[in-house]
């Protein structure tokens, strides 16, 4: 009976998770005027995402003009705010500045009280080179336009609603930086909603808020439509090296909500991010959530007040559970109380023993370690390397890859309770851990695999060997989860719910069944289905989010362990059930084989198609003065098309390194000289004794990289008149990366004495250089990616004063 209930629970949980993770159907173009319609918004996406339009390009100017016309028609009186932006990237040890010329577009829907703190709606209209950007971020801009139509129809809001359509986000959040440091927006805006994307589908997730988010979360809780939001996402994102325009507004002290969808990540920053590839349900979900929040905020007499950061999470439907972090102790107290009641009842039945509890703790740890080891191994099998380009074969077969990981997690989840109950699997448990560690070494020395697999082998050898009944084993599993919950409540209270909520459900079942010792044969199966199904489905939703957001499959072991907190007695089963035992072993072995087999399939069977074409990157690199030229590629593993291009000069490509050209080593082969001009550089002493470095770029240059190193202390550095903490330490390279650079860049500084300045420049011009053999045509299964098909000119100079 328990095995049948387990099958029902798993099947129902998968189905429920699938339904919960599916975006809503897009509303048609003839939907009620007061409702958000993805079909109406899509007409704007289709215009903006016709072609790539990076900052400073003629195509971007066309999108700008289109938006000005659309916003004028909506009564927003838009204006273009040109600016030169320069930002320092603080998270890097070596000084790095990003900048360029941007053109933000600002429109205002006037409110009754023009002096009240305004609501801002933000999205960016530029794209990365080579991508039409239907998701990132034409969808966000189109949603903002549809929202403006809805609010205008509803009537005058209580406060101004500012529509800020930024430029240069992809070049380093340049438009947002200009908006909140060079204009009055930081003082005018009281709340901001940002829309982003890291792909072309999936649910729109609310993953970032302003500081002290109690009031913000309450607005979301009361108004969200099928929300996907949690304090865990907020915490994780704060620890990641990722940024959006919201990063700038948040740093300016503005409260808000940051939304993005991250499904179909193959299309992220790719030529495949066309309007046709965009999932309209994702646009609908983004629009529904933002419209609900914006309506509440625009027409409210006051914006939400700040309070302590909340613990919050979506559950199912339109529900968000939220409470202060201190209330998490009450949840833990409830867990401890229910577990204590269950333990008391089990002891009365004489089915609890201390050694068995200890083995249950070991089994829970073994499940975590072996799952992580196998999932880590699967990543090594499926694709070579951990970068974004190396991940693209996995993104092209995301469903197959996620299914492989699901099977591997299922195999360990089924195997571990059975090993615990039978007590005959010490050698099997140790062998599985050692095998996972050893297999990983075929792909190169891997200390993480050795640590995970070796620890699993030791843990399995110590844990298994004597049969353990359900009650003590489950007690050990629940006690382990309680300790983890306690640690999270102390160290990261806004993340503790991820363990505490499933633990509370499992402790409730444990209390109602005396830790599996109840004489009723139907109680555990029934409670497992009724409580285990929604709990498991909820956890699978979070696991899917981690799968999409992080290329770290080993982390998914946590969710296998969390699912088993409640499902443990159903898997371990009744003592002496030899038929059920054999079936579990067969299913576990089949799941393990399927998981590893699908991982190998992802690697061995090329996934490229017209829908998911292979990324190819080639560039022409030339030294100033035409002394040497190369054809280069930053692909980590050269595609067949790229190999043909690099072999045209008759020599095999070799790997080389130049951090001015690329952060990682790249492939290069000799190429003919083209007629190309790079940047011109001059240094002069001004009347007040300062040094002025002038960099002039030819017309048509879309990118400028500038590296500077001084051998003496300098101060009061500026770039085009803007203060910049440049050259703060002698002997250190300072990097400036500009997209849409101004025709002339002036770097001024005051040296402490005589010295020398080393200057390296690299310019990037769109298009393959004239006079060179044309690039061979790509098949529909291949696409140019990023800065491919461009020309680079590098130079190095040294000046003294």
N, C-alpha and C positions, 0 to 999 in steps of 0.2 A: 504493500500500500504506500509506504514512504517513497519508494522508487518511482511509482506512478505519480505521486504528488510532486516529487522533485521535477519530473519531466514537464508536468503541467505548469509549475511555477516558473521554470526557466523559459518555456515557450511563451507564456503569458507576459513575463517581464520583458522579453525581447520585443514582443509585439507592442506593448505599451510604450516602451522607450522609443521605438520607431515612430509611432504616432505622435508622441510628445515632441520629438525632434524634427518633425516635418513642418516646414513653413506653411502658412495659410495659403489658400488659393488666392490668386491676384484678383482684385476687384476690377470689373470691366470698365471701359471708358464711359459707359452710360450709367455708372453707379451714382447714387445720390450726391448732389453737389457738396453736401456737408461732410462726406466721407472721403477718406484717402483712397485714391485709385492708382494701383501700380501701373495699369495700362495707360492712364493719362500721363503719369510721370515718365513712363518708358519712351514716349514720343520725344522727350527732351534728351534722354539717354542716347537715343538713336542718332540725334544730331551731334551731340558732344563727342561721342565715342566712334566717330567715323574713322579716325586715324589717330596715331600718337600725337600728343601735343605737349611736349615738355616745356618748362618755363623758358620764356624768351624766344620761342620758335614762332614762325608765321602762323602755323596751325593753332597755336595757343592764342594768338591775337584774334583769330577767327572765332574761337570759342568765347573769348572775352566779349567780342561784339555781339554774338548771339545772346549771351547772358544779359548784356545791357538792354537789348531790345525786349527780352522776356520780362525782365524785372521792371522796365518802364511800363510795359503793358499791364503789369500787376499793380501799378501805382506805388512802387517803392522808391521812385526818384533816385535811381542808383548813380553812384559816382565812382570813378576809378581813382585809386590812391597809389600812385607810383612811389617806389622807395628803393633804396639800396640797403639791403639787410646783411648783417654779419653776426654770426653766432659762434661762440666757443663751445666745443663739445667737452663737457667737464669730466665725463666718465673715463677718459683715456689719459694715460700717463704722459704721453707725448703731446705737446700743444697742437690742437687741430681746430681750425676755424672753417666754417662753411658760410657761403654768402652768394649774393647775386642781385640782379635787378628784378623786382617783382611788381606786379600790378594787381593789387587787391580790388575787389568790387564790394561796395557797401551800399545797401539799400535799407530804408527804414519804413516800417509800418507805424505811423504815429499813434501814441496812446493818449488817453485823457490827461494823464499827469506826465508832462514831458520831463519833469525833474526827478521822477521816481527812478530807482535803479532799473535799468532796462534788461530785457530778456534777449539774449543773442542766440541765433541759430547759425552754426558754422559748418562748412564743408570746403573742400579744395577742388579747384577745377583743372589743375595741371596734372600731367602724368609723368611717369618715368619714360626715358627714351625707348622707343620700340613697342610700347603698349598702348592700345586705344583707351584702356582704363574704364571700361564699362562699369565695373564694380568699384574700382579705386580711382577716382571717387565720383564718376559721373552719376552713379546711383544716389550718393549723398546729396549732390547738388540738385538733382531732379526732385528728390524728396523735399528739399528745402523750398523749391519753387511751388510744388503742389501744396505744401503746408502754408505758404504765403497766400495762395488762392483761397484756402479754407478759412484762414483767420480773417482775411479781408471780407469774405462773405459773411462771417459771423458778426462782424461789427467792430467798433473801435475798442481795442483792448485797454486795460487799466494803465499800462505802461508801454513805452516804445518797444517794438520788437525789431531788433537789428538783424539783418541777414548779411552775414560776413562770409563772402566767398573768397577764400584765400588763394594765392598763387605761390608757387615755389615750395609747397609742402614736401614734395619728393626730393627736393634739393637740400633739405635740412630744416624744415619748419620755418622757412624764411618769411612767408607772408604773415603768418601768425606772429612771428617775432616783430616784424615791422608794425603790425596793427596794435600790439600791446606795449610797445616801447617807444614808438614814434608818433602815436596819436593819442587822443583822449579816451579811447575805448576802455582802457583799464579802469578809468574812473567812472565811466558811464554804465558799464555792464555789471549787473548784480547776480546774474545767473546765466550759464551758457550750456547749450546742448550741441555736441559735436557728433558728426556722422562720418564714419570711415568704413573701410573694407579691407580684408586681407584674403581676397578670393572672389568668387562669383556666385556664392550660394550659402545655404544654411540659415539657421535662425540668427537674427540680429541680437547680439549679446550686449548687455550693459556691463562693462568690465572696469570702469573707472569713475570715481566721483571726486569731488573736492574734499578738502580736509574737514574733519568733524561733521560727518555726513548724516546725522540723525534726521534733520529736516528734509534733506534730499531724498533719503531712503523712504521716508513717509510719503512724499509726493509720488515716488515710483510705486510704492505698495498700493496706494489708493487708486492709481490711474493706469497701471500697466496692462497691456493686452498680450496674453500668452507670453509672459516675461521669461527671459533667460538672463538671470542676474544673481550674483552672490557676492558676499564679502570675501569669499575665498578668491574669486577672480580679481577683486580689487587688490588683495594682498599679494597674490602672485605677480600681477602686472607691475606693481610697484617695485618688485625685485628683479624684473627683467630689463635688459638693455634696449627696450623698445620705446618709441616715442610717436606721438601724433600731435597735431596742432593743439589738442587739449593740454598737452604738457606745458605749453607756453602760457595758456590762460590760467591753468592751475597754479603755476609758479607766480603769476600776478595776483594770486589770492582770490580768484573768482571761483565760486561754487558752480557745480554743474554735473552733467551726465555725459558719458562718452559711450557711444554705441558703435558696433561694427559687426559684420558677419564674416565668418572665416572659413566657410565651406568652399568646396571646389578650388582648393588652393593652387592647383595646377595653373590656373589663369592669373594668379597673383603676379603682377609686373611682367606679364608675358604678352606676346602678340595675339594669343588666343583669347584675350579678355575683350571680346567683341560683344556688341549688344545681343547678338543671337545666343551667346553662351551664358548670358546673365540669367539667373533663376529669378523669375518675376515674383515668386512667393517670398523671396528674401527681401526684395524691394518693398513688397506689401507689408511684411512684418516690421521692417525698419520704419516705414511710414506710420503704421498703426501705433507703434510705441512712442515715437517722437511726437506725433500729433496729439496723443492723449496727454503726454506730459506738458507739451507747449501750451495747449488749451488751458490746462489747470493753472499754469504759471502766468500766462499772459493776462488772464482775466481775474486773477486773485488780488485781493486788496494788499497783500504783503507777500514777499518772497519767503521761502522757508528759512527758519532760523537754524543756526548751527548748534550741534550738540555732540556728545561723545560718539565716536564711530560705532555703528551698529553691526551686530551679527544678523545676517539676512541671507535668505536663499529662496529661489522659486521652488515650488513643489510641482503641482500639476494644475492645468487650466490657467486661470488668471490670478493665482494665489502666490503671495510672497509672505513668508514668516519672518518677522524681524523682532529683535529684542536687544536690550543693552548687554554688553559683554558680561556684566556681573550676573545676569540671569543664567548664564551658562553654568554657573555653579549649581543652580537649582536643577538643571537637566542632569548634571553629573550626580547630584544627590539622589535623584529619582532612579538613575541607573544603578547606583550602589545599593539603594534600598530594595529594588526589585531583585537584584542579584543575591543580596543577603537573604531575602525571603525564599528564593529558589534553593539556595544552599541549605538553609534550615530544613526545608521539606525533603530534600534529597538525603540529608544526613539521617532524618527520621526513618527513611526507607532503607537505610543501610547501603546505599549505592555510591557513596562518595569516599574516596581515599586520597591522601596527600600525594603519594607517588603518581597516581593517575592524573591529578591536577597539574603536577610538574610536567608530565609528558604532554599534557594538553597545551601548556605554554610553549614547550619545544616544538610541537606540531604547528602551532600558529606561526612561529618564527621560521620554521622550515618552509612552510607554504610561501611566505614572503620571499625568502632567499631563492628558492628554486624557481619560482615564477619569474623573478627579476633576472636570474641567470639565463633562463630559456628565452625570455623576451629580448634580452640583450643579444643573445646568440642569433635570434631570428633577424634582428636588424643588420647584423654582420652578413648573414646569408643573403638578405634581400637586396642590399645595395652597398656599394663601396664608398666609404667616406661619409662625413657628417655635415657637409655644407649644403647650401640651398640648391645648387646645381646638382650635387650628388643625390639629393632627395627627390629630384623630379621624376625618376622612374616609379617611385613609391606613390607620388601624387597622381601620376597617370593611371595608376591602378589602386586608388585609395580604398575602394570597397573590398577588393581581394586582399589587400594588405591588412586592413582592419579585421577581416574575417580570419586571417591566419593568426593574428594576435589573440583573437577571441578563442579560437580552438586551443591555443597553447595555455591560456589562462584556465580554460575549462578542464584541460587534462590534469593540471596540478591541483585544482580545486576538488576534483573527483578522487584523485589518487591519495592525497594526504589524509583525509579522514579514514579511508579504508586501511591505509598503513597503520594508522593509530589503533583502529579497532581490532585488526587481526593480529598485530604484533609479529608478523612474519616478514617484514620488509626492510630490516636494517640494511642489508647488503644492497637491495634495490634502491633504497633512498640515497645511500652514499654513492652508488654507481651513477645515478642520474645527475647528481651534482658534479661529480668529477668528469663525467662525459660532456656536460655543458661547458665546463671550464676548458677541457682539452680541445673540444671542437672549435671553440672560439680562437684558439691560437693558430689555426690554419690560415686565418685572415691577417696574421701579424700579431706581435706581442700585445697582449691585452690584459693589463693588471686588474681592471675592473671585473672582467670575466673570471679570472683566477680567484679573486676575493669572494665574489658572489657564489661561484660554484664550489669552491673549497669550503666556505662557511656552511653552505647547504649540506655538503657531504658530512662534515663534522657534526652539525646539528642533527641530521638524520640518523647518524650512527649512535649518537647519545640518546636520542628520543625514542626510537622504535626498538622493538625487541621483545616487549611483553605486551600482551593484549590489554587494552584500556577500555573500560565501559564508556558509554555515551556521557553520563553525568559528569565524571571527573574531567574527561577530555574537553567537553564543552565549557565547563567551569574555567579551565585553563585558558581557553580561547577568549572567553568573555573577560576574564581578569586581565589578559594582555591588552585588550581593547580599552578597558577602563584606565589602565596605567597610561596608555598613549593619549587618551582623551584628557587625562589630568595634566600631562605634560603640555599638550597643546593649549589647554585653558590657561596655563601659567605663561607660556612663551608666546603664543599667537592666538589669543581668545577669539578673534574673528574667523579663524579657520577651524576651531574645535568642533563645530557642528557637523563637519563632514564625517567624523567618527562617532560623535555623541548621539546623533539622531538614529543612525542604524543600530547603535548599541542599545539605545532605549527600546527600540522595537524588539530586538533580540532578547533583552532582559525581561520584557513583558511576556514573551513566549516561554522563556525559561521558567518564570514564576508560575505561569498557568499550567505548565507540564512537569513541574518538579525536576527541571533539568533533564527532561527526556525520560524520567522514570515513571511516568503515569501509566496506570494499567490500561487506560483507554487507548486502543490501537488507532483510533481515528483522530485524536486530539492534535497530535503533532502534525500529521499531514494536512489537516484542515487549517490549523493556524499558520502553517508554513505557506499555504496557498494564499490565505487572506492577508497576512501581514508580510510575508516574504516577497510576494509578487510586486506590490508597489515600491517596497524598499529597494529591491534589486533593480527595478526599472529606473528608479531615481538615481541610483549609483551608476548604472550603465550610461545614463545621460551625462553625468560628470566625467566618466571615463572617455566618452566620445569627445567631450570638450578638450581633455588633456591630449587625446590622440591628435586632434586637429591643431592644437596650439603649440605643442612641444614635440619635437622629433626625438623623444626619449622614451621608447617603449617600456624600458624597465620600470618606469614610474607607474605603469598600469598594474603592476603587481599589487599595489596598495588597494586597488578596487576589487581584485579577486579576493584578497583577504577580507575586505569589508563586506563583500557579499556573503562570504562563508561564515561570518559572525552569526548570522541568523539561520543560514541553511545547513549548518554543521550536522545536527541530528538527523536530518533527512538523508544526508549523504553517507554518514557513518552507518546508519541503518541498524536493524535489529541484530543482536548477537546470534550467531549460528545460522544466519541467512546466507547459505553458501551459493544459492542460485543468484540472489541479488549481488553477492560479492563478485562472482564471475562476470556478471553483466557490467558492473561498474568498472572492473579492470579492463574489459574489452573496450568499453566506450572511452575510457581514459587513454588507452593505448592508441585507439583510432584517432582521437582528437589530437594527440601528440604528433602522430604521423602526418595528419592533415595539415596541422599548423606549420610544421617544418617543410612539408612538401609545397604548400602554397608560397612560403617564403622563398624557396628555391625557384618556383615558377616565376615569381615577380622578377627575379634576377636574370634567369636564363631565357625567358621569352620576351623579346623586345616589345615594349608596350606602345610604340609610336604609331600614330594614325593621323588622319586629317583633323580629327578632333583634338588629339593630344600629340602634336608634332614635337620632334626632338629639338632641343635648343642648340643653336649653332652660333658661334661668336668668332668673327675674324676682324682684325683691324690692321691698318697700314701705319707703321711707326717709322718715323724718319728723323735723323739728327739734323739740327739746324745747319744750313750751309750745304745740305745735300751730300754729306760725306758717306753716310751709311743709311740703309733702309731695310726694313724687315716686315714680313707678314707675321702677325702674332695672333694667338688665341689664349683666352683665359679659361677655356674649358678644362676642368680637372682631368677628364678622360676624353681624348679627341674623338669626335664623331667621324664617320667615314667621309662625309662631305667636307668637313674641315681639314681632314688629312689630305684630301685631294688638293685643296686650295694651298695649304702650306707646302705641298710637294711640287708646286708649279715651278719653283726656282731650281729644281733639280737636286736639292739637298734635303736630307731628313731634318725635321724640326727637332730642336733641343730645348730643354727647360732652362730658363734663365730667371733672374730676379732683378727688378728695379721697382722700388716702392713708390717712385713717382708715377709709374705706369699702372701698377696693380699691387695690392697688398700681399698677394700670394704669388709663388712662382708661376710663370706662364711659358707657353710654347712659342718659339720663334724660329723663322727661317729667313735667309737672305731674300730681298725683293728689289725690283728696279727702283731707281730714284724717280720721284714725281715732282711736279712743279708746285711746291707748297711753301708757304711763308708762316713762320712761327711768331711768337711774341718778341718785341724789341724791348730791351731793358736799359735804363740809364740811371746813374746815381749822381746827384749834385748836392752841394752844400748851400743851404738857404741863407738869407741875410742874418737870421737870428742864430746861426750856428747849428741848426738842425740838418739832418740828412734826409733827402727826399729820393726815394726809389720810385721811378716811374715805369710802369709796365703798360705797353700799348699792344693791343691785339688787333689783327686784321679783321675786316668785315667778314661776317659769316661764321666766326668762331663761336661755338656754343658752350665750350667749357674751358676753364683755365685752372691748372694746378700750379701752385707757387710754393716752393720750399725755400726757407730762409734760415741761415745760421750765421750768427755773429760770434767773433772771438773775444768780444769785450762787452761789458755791461752797458745796456742802453735803457732808456726810460721814456715815458710819455709817448708811447707809440700810438699812431692813428692809421686807419685805413680809410681813404677817401673822406677824411675828416672825422671819422668815428673812432673814439678811443677803443683800443684793443690791447689785451695783455700779451703783446708779441715780444719775442726776444728777451724774455724775463731772465733767462739763464744763459750765460755764454756756453758755446759749444753744443747746444741742443738744436736739432732741426725743428723748425716751426712750419706747420703745413697749413696752407690756405687752399680750399677747394671751392671754386666759384662755378655756378651754372648761370648761364645768361650774364656773362661778365660785362661790366661797362667797357666802353672803348678804351678808356685810360684808367688805370688803377694807380693810386698814389699812396705809398707807404712812407710815413714820416716818423722819425725817432730822434732822440737826443742821446748821443753816445757819451760815456763817461770819459773817454779819451781816444787817442788814435786806435784804429782797429781795421778789421777786414770783414766783409760780408760776402758769404757764398750764396748764390742765387741759382735755383734750378726752376725751369719753366716747362710746362707741357700744355699745349693747346689741342683742342679737339674740334674738328670740323665735320659736320654731318655729310654723309654721302661718300661713296668710294671715289678716290682721286681720279680725275680725268687724265688720260694718257697711259694709265696702267691697264693691263689685261683685265677685262671685266670679270666679275665674279660669276662662276657657273650658276645656272638656275637651280634653285632649291626645289625639291619635290614637295607635294602637299604634306608629306610626313616630316618635313623639316621647316624650321622657322628661324629667322634672325632674332636674337635675344639681346636685350639691353643696349649697350653701346656698339653693337656689331655694325659692320659696314661703314665705319667712320675712319677718319685720318688723324693721326697724332704727330705732332712735331715737338721734339724736346730740345732743350738747350741748357747749358750751364755756364755761368759767368762768376767771376770773383772781382769785387771792388774793394778799394782801400780808401781811407780818409786820414 
